[in-house]
Amino acid sequence: MQESGSLLALLATVTAISLTGVIAPGPVTAVTITKGVQRKWAGPLVALGHAIVELPMFLLVWLGFATFLAAPWVRVVVGVAGGIVLIWMGIGMLRTKQQAFEQQRDVGRGCVLAGMTTSIANPYWLLWWATVGPALVMRASAWGLAGVLAFAAAHLLCDLGWLSLLSWGVFTSRRFFKAEVFRAVLAVCGAALLGFGVYFIVSGARFLSL
């Protein structure tokens, strides 16, 4: 039987690694900021969308599908398709008119779907689950199902905590800015998604030669 202290050490490691991943700028961060402009609790909803696609990934990795996830053709498909989706989302953000903010349009809707889309469209999320994820799951499985569930809970709580803090901070600070600033934030996030989309397509296409 494993010592509880060792399991706690593992969970501490999982928390540290997970936080470095979720805090790093990426599509999920960009969409959380965008939705947070109009919705205080956009973060938890984005995190829910992220969890909806991540929980099946936990199961797949636990069942030994990490090799499949690391296959070059899988990374090509995810990179190109995901890049196209992110470009489409970025264009949508850039086309949002300033009047939408002045009319109090709810640009915060669709948070759960946005969390799902930006997660699936990110090939580096898939790469994480093909490399780092399996190593952590394997260590957690030493404690059986309880260990794996504890790992999943720690990982998802990191996503929930950070994205909640991010959207709350954006929403709370909005009273200090005019509509033009919100429009600029949306433009920056939209441009970021465009950049990520192009980068993911190029990165995914590189695996065609493998």
Buried (B, 14 or more C-beta within 10 A) or exposed (E): EEEEEEBEEBBEBBBEBBBEBBEEEBBBBBBBBBBBBBBBBBBBBBBBBBBBBBEEBBEBBBEEBBEEBBEEEBBBBBBBBBBBBBBBBBEEBBEBEBEBBEEEEEBBBBBBBBBBBBBBBBBBBBBBBBEEBBEBBEBBEEBEEEBBEBBBEBBBEBBBBBBBEBBBBBBEEBEEEEBEBBBEBBBBBBBBBBBBBBBBBEBBEEBEEE
